[in-house]
Protein backbone atom coordinates (compact mmCIF):
# COMPACT_ATOMS: atom_id res chain seq x y z
CA UNK A 1 0.00 0.00 0.00
CA UNK A 2 1.42 3.37 -1.03
CA UNK A 3 0.26 6.85 -0.09
CA UNK A 4 1.15 10.47 -0.65
CA UNK A 5 0.57 13.00 2.14
CA UNK A 6 1.14 15.93 -0.23
CA UNK A 7 4.75 16.39 0.85
CA UNK A 8 6.33 12.95 0.94
CA UNK A 9 5.40 9.45 -0.06
CA UNK A 10 4.83 6.53 2.26
CA UNK A 11 5.05 2.81 1.67
CA UNK A 12 2.77 1.26 4.26
CA UNK A 13 2.86 -2.41 3.34
CA UNK A 14 4.87 -4.46 0.90
CA UNK A 15 4.68 -8.23 0.85
CA UNK A 16 5.70 -11.07 -1.41
CA UNK A 17 4.49 -14.63 -0.80
CA UNK A 18 7.23 -16.85 0.64
CA UNK A 19 7.07 -19.13 -2.40
CA UNK A 20 7.92 -16.17 -4.65
CA UNK A 21 10.67 -14.45 -2.63
CA UNK A 22 14.10 -13.74 -4.14
CA UNK A 23 12.75 -13.36 -7.68
CA UNK A 24 12.88 -9.57 -7.88
CA UNK A 25 9.16 -9.10 -7.26
CA UNK A 26 9.67 -6.93 -4.15
CA UNK A 27 12.19 -4.74 -5.97
CA UNK A 28 9.79 -4.33 -8.88
CA UNK A 29 6.95 -3.43 -6.52
CA UNK A 30 9.14 -0.79 -4.86
CA UNK A 31 10.10 0.67 -8.26
CA UNK A 32 6.41 0.85 -9.17
CA UNK A 33 5.56 2.51 -5.84
CA UNK A 34 8.37 5.05 -6.28
CA UNK A 35 7.24 5.85 -9.82
CA UNK A 36 3.63 6.28 -8.65
CA UNK A 37 4.85 8.74 -6.02
CA UNK A 38 7.24 10.53 -8.39
CA UNK A 39 4.38 11.19 -10.83
CA UNK A 40 2.41 12.74 -7.96
CA UNK A 41 5.24 15.09 -6.96
CA UNK A 42 6.67 13.28 -3.95
CA UNK A 43 10.39 13.94 -3.53
CA UNK A 44 11.01 11.51 -0.67
CA UNK A 45 9.72 8.07 0.24
CA UNK A 46 9.46 6.93 3.83
CA UNK A 47 8.49 3.65 5.44
CA UNK A 48 8.58 2.02 8.84
CA UNK A 49 9.99 -1.41 9.66
CA UNK A 50 10.07 -3.05 13.07
CA UNK A 51 13.68 -3.19 14.27
CA UNK A 52 13.40 -6.96 14.81
CA UNK A 53 12.34 -7.59 11.20
CA UNK A 54 15.81 -8.33 9.84
CA UNK A 55 14.65 -9.80 6.50
CA UNK A 56 12.71 -6.62 5.70
CA UNK A 57 15.57 -4.39 6.83
CA UNK A 58 17.98 -6.37 4.65
CA UNK A 59 15.63 -6.04 1.67
CA UNK A 60 15.31 -2.26 2.03
CA UNK A 61 19.10 -1.96 2.39
CA UNK A 62 19.52 -3.88 -0.88
CA UNK A 63 17.10 -1.63 -2.77
CA UNK A 64 18.85 1.54 -1.58
CA UNK A 65 16.96 2.78 1.47
CA UNK A 66 18.86 4.38 4.33
CA UNK A 67 18.28 4.16 8.05
CA UNK A 68 17.17 7.33 9.83
CA UNK A 69 17.47 8.22 13.48
CA UNK A 70 13.74 8.57 14.16
CA UNK A 71 11.61 7.35 17.04
CA UNK A 72 8.06 6.29 16.31
CA UNK A 73 5.62 7.16 19.03
CA UNK A 74 2.20 5.63 19.35
CA UNK A 75 -0.79 5.51 21.62
CA UNK A 76 -3.69 3.09 21.68
CA UNK A 77 -7.08 4.79 21.51
CA UNK A 78 -10.02 3.50 23.47
CA UNK A 79 -12.96 2.54 21.31
C-alpha positions as MATLAB code, in Angstrom:
seq = 'XXXXXXXXXXXXXXXXXXXXXXXXXXXXXXXXXXXXXXXXXXXXXXXXXXXXXXXXXXXXXXXXXXXXXXXXXXXXXXX';
ca = [
       0.000    0.000    0.000;
       1.422    3.371   -1.034;
       0.265    6.846   -0.093;
       1.150   10.470   -0.647;
       0.566   12.996    2.136;
       1.135   15.935   -0.228;
       4.752   16.388    0.853;
       6.326   12.946    0.935;
       5.402    9.447   -0.061;
       4.834    6.527    2.257;
       5.049    2.809    1.668;
       2.770    1.259    4.257;
       2.862   -2.410    3.335;
       4.870   -4.465    0.898;
       4.684   -8.233    0.853;
       5.702  -11.075   -1.408;
       4.492  -14.625   -0.798;
       7.235  -16.853    0.642;
       7.068  -19.132   -2.397;
       7.923  -16.174   -4.652;
      10.669  -14.451   -2.633;
      14.096  -13.738   -4.145;
      12.746  -13.364   -7.677;
      12.877   -9.568   -7.878;
       9.157   -9.097   -7.263;
       9.671   -6.931   -4.149;
      12.193   -4.744   -5.972;
       9.790   -4.328   -8.883;
       6.945   -3.426   -6.519;
       9.144   -0.793   -4.862;
      10.103    0.666   -8.259;
       6.407    0.853   -9.167;
       5.557    2.508   -5.838;
       8.370    5.049   -6.282;
       7.239    5.851   -9.818;
       3.626    6.279   -8.654;
       4.850    8.738   -6.019;
       7.240   10.528   -8.389;
       4.376   11.189  -10.828;
       2.413   12.742   -7.964;
       5.241   15.087   -6.963;
       6.674   13.279   -3.951;
      10.386   13.944   -3.531;
      11.010   11.510   -0.670;
       9.719    8.071    0.237;
       9.456    6.927    3.833;
       8.486    3.649    5.441;
       8.581    2.022    8.845;
       9.988   -1.411    9.663;
      10.073   -3.047   13.072;
      13.679   -3.192   14.266;
      13.398   -6.959   14.809;
      12.340   -7.587   11.196;
      15.812   -8.329    9.844;
      14.651   -9.802    6.501;
      12.708   -6.620    5.702;
      15.568   -4.388    6.826;
      17.982   -6.366    4.648;
      15.625   -6.041    1.667;
      15.312   -2.261    2.028;
      19.099   -1.958    2.390;
      19.516   -3.882   -0.879;
      17.098   -1.627   -2.769;
      18.852    1.536   -1.585;
      16.964    2.784    1.468;
      18.863    4.380    4.333;
      18.278    4.162    8.053;
      17.172    7.334    9.829;
      17.472    8.223   13.485;
      13.740    8.573   14.163;
      11.614    7.355   17.042;
       8.063    6.288   16.306;
       5.616    7.164   19.033;
       2.199    5.628   19.354;
      -0.786    5.514   21.615;
      -3.690    3.087   21.681;
      -7.080    4.791   21.506;
     -10.016    3.500   23.466;
     -12.960    2.544   21.311;
];
